[in-house]
Amino acid sequence: MSPLDDRTAAEATGADCQLYLIGPPELDARRFGPDLEAALAAGGAVAFLLRLSQPAHAAAHALQQICAGRVAFLVQDDVVLALSLGADGVHLGDPAKVGEARARLGPDRLLGASCGHSRHAAMLAGDDGADYIAFGEACLSPQPPLLELVAWWNELFVLPCLVEGAFDEANLKPVARAGADFIGVSDEVWRHPDGAAAGVRAMREVIAGA
């Protein structure tokens, strides 16, 4: 059982949300590896999502080994790569593909789906076999309608919720308070001026104070 499995088995409330690390679309595994190692060593993360624009098996395998036994290792969209690696799961950008992906992955691997701001898409993804759903949009600051959506989902559904976006101290706390189970962070960690570990610690401190 991966750390993300452990988290999805629990009921999250407010600031109990945890970090879900999202890798940059372009990276050199040899150079990025130390950053990933530092981020994981800082603690508080439950997953790492590989989202290479042109996935390479060797690079993916190297990063998977860093994650092994520490956090869930997921691949963006590429079911074939995930299966060949024996990855913990897949995250889909298109929630309409959840049913097909679940059939190919089987029942034991994790499956998540980005649903934007669509309640309907999120409910269908859950019905089709998603283990968690994601609201929001990468690189965009969360706005009040997103917070309302997360609060609505948290109140009515057991299925865990990941929130994607561009986060800072001002907008991270409201997302945690709204009931997000996971908060997806990327540049906030990898481009932190004091390094990836400092980025993780900074995000954790804000969440802890929510």
Secondary structure, DSSP 8 states (H G I E B T S, - for coil): --HHHHHHTS---GGG-EEEEE--SS--HHHHHHHHHHHHHT--EEEEEE--SS--HHHHHHHHHHHTTTSEEEEES-HHHHHHHT-SEEEES-GGGHHHHHHHH-SSSEEEEE-TT-HHHHHHHHHHT-SEEEEE-TTS---HHHHHHHHHHHHH--S-EEEES---HHHHHHHHHHT-SEEEESHHHHT-TT-HHHHHHHHHHHHHT-
